[in-house]
Amino acid sequence: MNITSNPLKIMSAKRDPKSEYIDNLTVRELCEYIVKRHHTYARENIPVLKRNLEKICQEYGEKYQELFEIKELFIGFARDFALHMQKEEVMLFPFIQGLQTAKKDNSPLPRSPFRSISDPIIMMIAEHQNEGQKFNKVCELYVNVRIPRDTSTTYEVTLKLLKDFENDLRMHIQLENDILFPRAIEIIKE
């Protein structure tokens, strides 16, 4: 069979360019990428979503009560997730980056503020699961929200922003759980 006769097969064989890029990042660069790409995205969009949810609750909450529940769940998620990102940026990521530097320079591992590198990683994964469950509740509610004809652009934009935020959150958590954390543990093992 001629390869060009089946374009779907050719397309499916190609790798996602983003995954190739990420595969080539060092642990230090991956930490920086997560902070610059995903933490910044969350910090920029959380206030926008809070404002928009407040606005649509004021405008449509009486008619669509589920909007209040979405808003409250999101506010709780946002508070906890901001603390989670701060722990990563202040404690865990600098330590992981120090591991890579020690490996590269063939020097002793940095003094650990943790009993073991596994402890904060296990805690971060547990927080990812917890935050993911909270955001899943938000998603379950907004997926079932119909966009009535009488709504403003803010209503539609907010639901789209929530979906985009969900997608980014899933990529963010996957990068940490499936790539960054295993790499950090591998450095310790070596």
C-alpha positions as CSV (number, residue, x, y, z in Angstrom):
1,M,0.0,0.0,0.0
2,N,1.3,3.4,-0.9
3,I,1.8,5.6,2.3
4,T,0.3,8.6,0.7
5,S,-2.9,6.8,0.0
6,N,-3.9,6.8,3.7
7,P,-3.5,10.3,5.1
8,L,-5.1,9.4,8.4
9,K,-2.4,6.8,9.0
10,I,0.3,9.4,8.3
11,M,-1.3,11.9,10.6
12,S,-1.7,9.5,13.5
13,A,2.0,8.5,13.2
14,K,3.1,12.0,13.9
15,R,4.0,13.0,17.4
16,D,2.6,16.1,19.0
17,P,5.3,18.7,18.6
18,K,4.6,19.9,22.2
19,S,5.5,16.5,23.6
20,E,8.8,16.4,21.7
21,Y,9.6,19.8,23.1
22,I,8.7,18.7,26.6
23,D,10.7,15.5,26.2
24,N,13.8,17.5,25.5
25,L,13.5,19.8,28.5
26,T,15.8,19.3,31.5
27,V,14.1,19.0,34.9
28,R,15.1,22.7,35.6
29,E,13.5,23.8,32.3
30,L,10.4,21.7,32.9
31,C,9.9,23.4,36.3
32,E,10.3,26.8,34.7
33,Y,8.0,25.8,31.8
34,I,5.3,24.7,34.3
35,V,5.5,27.9,36.2
36,K,5.6,30.2,33.2
37,R,3.0,28.3,31.2
38,H,0.6,26.8,33.6
39,H,1.0,28.6,36.9
40,T,0.9,32.0,35.1
41,Y,-2.2,30.9,33.1
42,A,-4.0,29.9,36.3
43,R,-3.0,33.2,38.1
44,E,-4.2,35.3,35.1
45,N,-7.5,33.5,34.6
46,I,-8.6,32.8,38.1
47,P,-9.5,36.5,38.8
48,V,-11.2,36.8,35.4
49,L,-13.3,33.8,36.1
50,K,-14.2,34.9,39.6
51,R,-15.3,38.3,38.3
52,N,-17.3,36.8,35.4
53,L,-18.9,34.2,37.7
54,E,-19.9,37.0,40.1
55,K,-21.4,39.0,37.3
56,I,-23.4,36.2,35.7
57,C,-24.6,35.1,39.2
58,Q,-25.9,38.6,39.7
59,E,-27.5,38.8,36.3
60,Y,-28.8,35.2,35.9
61,G,-28.5,33.5,39.3
62,E,-32.1,33.8,40.2
63,K,-33.1,32.0,37.1
64,Y,-30.2,29.6,37.0
65,Q,-29.4,28.6,40.6
66,E,-26.5,26.2,39.6
67,L,-24.4,29.3,38.8
68,F,-24.1,30.0,42.5
69,E,-22.8,26.5,43.1
70,I,-20.3,26.8,40.2
71,K,-19.1,30.1,41.6
72,E,-18.6,28.8,45.2
73,L,-16.9,25.6,44.1
74,F,-14.6,27.6,41.8
75,I,-13.7,30.1,44.5
76,G,-12.8,27.2,46.9
77,F,-10.8,25.5,44.2
78,A,-8.9,28.7,43.3
79,R,-8.0,29.4,47.0
80,D,-6.6,25.9,47.5
81,F,-4.9,25.8,44.1
82,A,-3.1,29.1,44.7
83,L,-1.6,27.7,47.9
84,H,-0.6,24.5,46.0
85,M,1.2,26.4,43.3
86,Q,3.0,28.5,45.9
87,K,4.3,25.3,47.7
88,E,5.6,24.0,44.4
89,E,7.3,27.2,43.5
90,V,8.8,28.0,46.9
91,M,9.8,24.5,48.1
92,L,9.5,21.6,45.7
93,F,10.6,23.0,42.3
94,P,13.8,24.7,43.7
95,F,14.7,21.5,45.4
96,I,14.1,19.4,42.2
97,Q,16.2,22.0,40.2
98,G,18.9,21.6,42.8
99,L,18.9,17.9,42.3
100,Q,19.5,18.4,38.6
101,T,22.3,20.9,39.2
102,A,24.0,18.4,41.6
103,K,23.7,15.6,39.1
104,K,25.1,17.8,36.3
105,D,28.0,19.1,38.4
106,N,28.6,15.7,39.9
107,S,28.3,17.4,43.3
108,P,26.5,16.3,46.5
109,L,22.7,16.4,46.5
110,P,21.3,19.5,48.1
111,R,20.2,19.3,51.7
112,S,16.6,18.2,51.6
113,P,14.0,20.1,53.5
114,F,12.0,16.9,53.3
115,R,12.4,13.5,54.9
116,S,12.5,12.1,51.4
117,I,11.8,13.5,48.0
118,S,8.9,11.1,47.8
119,D,7.0,12.8,50.7
120,P,6.3,16.2,49.0
121,I,5.7,14.4,45.6
122,I,3.1,12.1,47.2
123,M,1.6,15.2,48.9
124,M,1.5,17.1,45.6
125,I,-0.1,14.2,43.8
126,A,-2.7,13.9,46.5
127,E,-3.4,17.6,46.2
128,H,-3.7,17.2,42.4
129,Q,-6.3,14.5,42.9
130,N,-8.1,16.7,45.5
131,E,-8.1,19.8,43.4
132,G,-9.0,17.8,40.3
133,Q,-12.0,16.4,42.1
134,K,-13.1,19.9,43.1
135,F,-12.7,21.2,39.6
136,N,-14.5,18.1,38.2
137,K,-17.6,19.1,40.3
138,V,-17.4,22.6,38.7
139,C,-17.2,20.9,35.2
140,E,-20.1,18.6,35.9
141,L,-22.2,21.6,36.7
142,Y,-21.1,23.8,33.8
143,V,-21.4,21.0,31.2
144,N,-25.1,20.7,32.0
145,V,-25.6,24.5,31.9
146,R,-27.5,25.5,28.8
147,I,-26.8,28.9,27.3
148,P,-30.2,30.5,27.1
149,R,-30.9,33.0,24.3
150,D,-31.3,35.9,26.8
151,T,-27.7,35.8,28.1
152,S,-24.9,38.2,27.7
153,T,-21.6,37.5,26.0
154,T,-20.1,37.3,29.5
155,Y,-22.1,34.2,30.2
156,E,-20.9,32.4,27.1
157,V,-17.3,33.6,27.5
158,T,-17.2,32.4,31.1
159,L,-18.4,28.9,30.2
160,K,-15.7,28.8,27.5
161,L,-13.0,30.0,29.9
162,L,-14.0,27.3,32.4
163,K,-13.6,24.7,29.7
164,D,-10.2,26.1,28.7
165,F,-9.1,26.3,32.3
166,E,-10.1,22.6,32.7
167,N,-8.0,21.6,29.7
168,D,-5.0,23.6,31.0
169,L,-5.4,22.1,34.5
170,R,-5.4,18.6,33.1
171,M,-2.2,19.2,31.0
172,H,-0.6,20.9,34.0
173,I,-1.3,18.0,36.4
174,Q,-0.2,15.4,33.8
175,L,3.1,17.2,33.3
176,E,3.9,17.1,37.0
177,N,2.6,13.7,37.9
178,D,3.7,11.8,34.8
179,I,6.9,13.6,33.7
180,L,8.4,15.9,36.3
181,F,8.0,13.9,39.5
182,P,9.2,10.6,38.0
183,R,12.3,12.4,36.6
184,A,13.0,13.9,40.0
185,I,12.8,10.5,41.7
186,E,15.0,9.1,39.0
187,I,17.7,11.6,39.8
188,I,17.7,10.6,43.4
189,K,17.9,6.9,42.5
190,E,21.0,7.6,40.3
